[in-house]
């Protein structure tokens, strides 16, 4: 779309109507004007600015030769492109931006300013020094060249303003580009470099994640091992406490009576019938030996006691405490005791319980009161 004149349309003559009817051009045959646009009519060798609201019977509308649509927006952007030399075989492209505003639509139409870009290119090309600025720069030095070109063009547009009929154009900025093929190669290079960096970044990120996972797994295994060790120690402590408790119970049970050990011996868990029978047999043998040993000690003690009493009787007779007949009878009764025969008699009654005889028991009744009175 051209600027500032958007379009120009020739107008056909209006056909005559009835004798009494007033001629009128249909408004629908005219171009529509937007809020930022105005219509300029060419009428009778001059130009007339149309109103916002038209009736169709205005002279410049009814008898106009053409109508132009002019863009009257403020600070309309316009960009031109001019090539400048470089140090190589390719040229730089300088894109200069302007801010344009139409002040007099009629002057613009009268001057035929249908495309302002052509006039702006002519204006920039008039600055011959611009085309020599890039000869010392390669295509890779676009940033450095932009600084120089921007300063020179700004100074030029300030000292030599652009003069256009019916409108103003102010410098707004510029860009410097390398040729399209160079720019495409540059973009391809940067894209490839970005992809490579992205791949390396992904690999680095993956390695970092893998390393973090391994560290986390090691921490988990260490924590699990510590927990297992703690559990094992706690379990061992509980086992020790249980063993101590059981041992305490066993000790208390053993201390509860003389037959407790024997009961615990053959009631242990995990024994089969034969093992229980063997333990009963061993227990019987041990009980037999214990009873025999105890009865032997009892017999020996009785013999010792009898001999002691006999000595006492002899001493009493010697001192005249007994009469001769009574003392002889007592001595004869004591001398009839045979320890070996008594022991053999006891072996036949190994399992019969027998009361223990000690030195302080009531068996001392051998010494009757009337026998010691003399």
HELIX and SHEET records of a PDB file:
HELIX    1   1 UNK A   27  UNK A   29  5                                   3    
HELIX    2   2 UNK A   59  UNK A   62  1                                   4    
HELIX    3   3 UNK A  105  UNK A  110  1                                   6    
HELIX    4   4 UNK A  116  UNK A  125  1                                  10    
HELIX    5   5 UNK A  128  UNK A  136  5                                   9    
HELIX    6   6 UNK A  142  UNK A  159  1                                  18    
HELIX    7   7 UNK A  180  UNK A  254  1                                  75    
HELIX    8   8 UNK A  260  UNK A  266  1                                   7    
HELIX    9   9 UNK A  273  UNK A  318  1                                  46    
HELIX   10  10 UNK A  324  UNK A  335  1                                  12    
HELIX   11  11 UNK A  339  UNK A  347  1                                   9    
HELIX   12  12 UNK A  362  UNK A  366  5                                   5    
SHEET    1   A 4 UNK A   5  UNK A  10  0                                        
SHEET    2   A 4 UNK A  66  UNK A  71 -1                                        
SHEET    3   A 4 UNK A  37  UNK A  43 -1                                        
SHEET    4   A 4 UNK A  46  UNK A  49 -1                                        
SHEET    1   B 4 UNK A  76  UNK A  84  0                                        
SHEET    2   B 4 UNK A  92  UNK A 102 -1                                        
SHEET    3   B 4 UNK A 167  UNK A 177 -1                                        
SHEET    4   B 4 UNK A 162  UNK A 164 -1                                        
END                                                                             
